[in-house]
């Protein structure tokens, strides 16, 4: 692929047109415009530029499976990673297993820290979405893949972000997550993944204001990509910790509508709807959640120690709206 950049200064702004094209066919794969104020002190980090860079990288990664050059040889590893991302963000149990098999195949072609980090994320999704009943094994594999990813990473910001996120979400280790996320942001200050990991770590450490700012910054950078719902959900999670339920509901709705199978978003949004008195929406969402997670019950989320809903459990929403949930 080739990246083309054209720019022109008009009055007090630099207008940039960026496009990505296939070298073999000349076909335009992706294009986007951005405008940056010339007088901005942080010219590189201001305005539309960081989202533009992240979107270009996301567009390139998503196109690998369609390139003839990536069907064979070492480049096939990138195509497999891209396909695995599509499968893992379906939140479907079988497709998560398929994503892991693709990552294993990619690792056999070209072993890398990135692949171990993505496999770590697959286990995290399986853990949070409860698609695999063997939770202790998932936790053991998260630890194994995290260690291997860090050993091979050479301080790769994506690897630090994904491993830091898993350390917090699966292992409840806010200290480890905070250190790795802080390093990721320092190395790549315009990387949406770094801000996601940083937000979760800050939230678990009690800095909800900083966490919400970081989560929203990540969402801004990841806007117009296929996986922005992930950043919206973390913004919603932190907003619940801030007891800003209206903002949390807006973030979780954005996540749910973009990824209807995302169970974590549905769990939180269900009780936020009850808080808002939106009982019809809550009833519809309850049915959707039970289709995705048939063993979901209020008792399980309240009393099962390993159930992945720490923030929701601590919020008090479950106790306050438990009777309304039972009546849906």
QUIHU-V449392 format. One record per backbone hydrogen bond with DSSP energy under -1.0 kcal/mol. CO is the residue of the C=O (numbers start at 0). NH is the residue of the N-H. If there is no record, write none. Layout:
co={CO/CO}
nh={NH/NH}
//
This chain:
co={1/3/5/7/9/11/12/13/14/15/16/17/18/19/19/20/21/26/29/31/33/35/36/40/45/47/48/49/50/51/52/53/54/55/56/57/58/62/63/66/67/72/73/74/75/76/77/78/79/80/81/82/83/84/86/87/91/92/93/94/95/96/97/98/99/100/101/102/103/104/105/111/112/113/114/115/116/117/118/119/120/121/122/123/124/125/132/133/134/135/136/137/138/139/140/141/142/143/144/145/146/147/148/155/156/157/158/159/160/161/162/163/164/165/165/166/167/171/172/173/174/175/176/177/178/179/180/181/182/183/187/190/191/192/193/194/195/196/197/198/199/200/201/202/205/206/207/208/209/210/211/212/213/214/215/216/217/221/224/226/227/228/229/230/231/232/233/234/235/236/237/238/239/242/243/244/245/246/247/248/249/250/251/252/253/254/258/260/261/262/263/264/265/266/267/268/269/270/271/272/276/277/278/279/280/281/282/283/284/285/286/287/288/292/296/297/298/299/303/306/308/309/310/315/316/320/321/322/324}
nh={20/18/16/14/12/37/9/35/7/33/5/31/3/28/29/1/25/21/19/17/15/13/39/42/48/51/52/53/54/55/56/57/58/59/60/61/62/65/66/69/70/75/76/78/79/80/81/82/83/84/85/86/87/88/89/90/95/96/97/98/99/100/101/102/103/104/105/106/107/108/109/115/116/117/118/119/120/121/122/123/124/125/126/127/128/130/134/137/138/139/140/141/142/143/144/145/146/147/148/149/150/151/152/159/160/161/162/163/164/165/166/167/168/169/170/172/171/173/176/177/178/179/180/181/182/183/184/185/186/187/190/194/195/196/197/198/199/200/201/202/203/204/206/205/207/210/211/212/213/214/215/216/217/218/219/220/221/224/227/229/231/232/233/234/235/236/237/238/239/240/241/243/242/244/247/248/249/250/251/252/253/254/255/256/257/258/261/262/265/266/267/268/269/270/271/272/273/274/275/277/278/281/282/283/284/285/286/287/288/289/290/291/292/295/300/301/302/303/306/308/312/313/314/319/320/324/325/326/327}
//
